[in-house]
Structures are given as C-alpha cells and as structure tokens.
C-alpha cells in the first residue's frame, strides 16, 4: 500500500459527528476528527469508515483546527467540517501542484454549492495570495503543507473563529501569518468541495459583525488597520446599513 500523503481533518461538535460522511477521494489519505464536547453530551462515532479521533471539552473552531494541525502525520492537510463533500479530481490536482511546487506552502481552491454554483466570485487564474486577496477564504478550500506551517510556527489564532466572540477571520489570519513568516500561498481555480450556502441568519452589518471584522483587520494590518477598515466599509456600506457606523468601525470601537 502506498504511503498516505494527505490528512482530511474534520473539526466538529459532539452532536454533529454523525453528519460526517466518508470522503470519496481517489488517493491515499487518512481521516482525523477533532470533536469538541464542552457540554459532555453522549454521542456515537461513525462506524462506516476508518478514522482517528481526538476529543476535548474545549470550545472554538480555531482550537479544534489547531488540534488537527498538531496531530497530522501526513505531508498535506485538508481542513473539513461536517457539512462538506469533497471532489476527488480537484484534490488530486491540488496535491499534484504542491508536489511539483515544493516552494508553495499553502494552496487555496474553490468550492461550489449543492446546485453546482461557485460559492463566491473566485479568480479565473492562478494567483499568489496576499493580505488583500485572501480575506474571503474558507477553511475547507485550503490545503496546507504541514511541515511548512510547523517550521514557521503558524497556527490558528484562537481568539478568532466560530465559537468565540470574534467569530470569523481565523482562516484569513492563518494565511496572512504564513505570508508574514515568509511562506508562499497561491490560489488555484480548481474546485475541491461542495458546501451548503451560508445560512440565512448571516450577521452582516450587525454590531457583533462590525466588531469582529474590525478586530480581524487590526490583527492583520496593525497600525494601518484604520485605513483598511475605511476602505472595506465604503466598499460594503449598503451591507452595513449606510454610513452611520463608519466612524466607530474605522477606529475599531464598535
């Protein structure tokens, strides 16, 4: 049997473990599931495929992803959640790119919804990632060269992401931290996953949304964050309900 080259690393909660389906990927891989159970619920593990699992009473998806990153033993890591369906051809193409480009530490790809529609406005060509073109990243679009992340000390910032007050931005921060450490990340117009559309309960424009986004930009851009926040707000001012919150958002005091 060939040596496993890829880990598909799931981050989920105890009551959602049952939603994970066995990935159908035509290469040698293993599955690692990080299960958070802060409420100590009874739950049943899947029995229809092989996997390793790590249980904790922690809360927060960034903590869960760090558990996956720390415990991965393969060359590459693809992050996942319990709603995802992966596309084998796209994953194999991305792994081939990483194998042929050893200077590349992370590849960002595309996902579609259940109707086959791209989930966002992706580029149509290969691009090097920067602080300015990677903010809309989703974790299940990323494949990481594990040794690169470890050697640079890049992990998910546990103050961000689902499950904590700053409920977004952990993936973006991961990529920009990697770039700050001298890593290379690229976007490929390759589709690797099917994921449901965002829920109708989006927090866009709410006070909690503004506060979280302000903190993400502070974390990524430091002293230049006010200028980036102003530009971002003006670009999306209708989603934010007009200009009434611009001043507070620009200084990060929402």
Secondary structure by P-SEA (a helix, b strand, c coil): cccccccbbbbbccccccccccccccccbbbbbbbbcccbbbbbccccccbbbbbcccccaaaaaaaaaaaccccbbbbbcccbbbbaaaaaaaaaaaaacccccbbbbbbbccccccccccccbbbbbcccccccccccccccaaaaaaaacccccccccccccccccaaaaaaaaaaaacccccccccccccccccccccccccaaaaaaaaaaaaaccccaaaaaaaaaaaacccccccccaaaaaaaccc
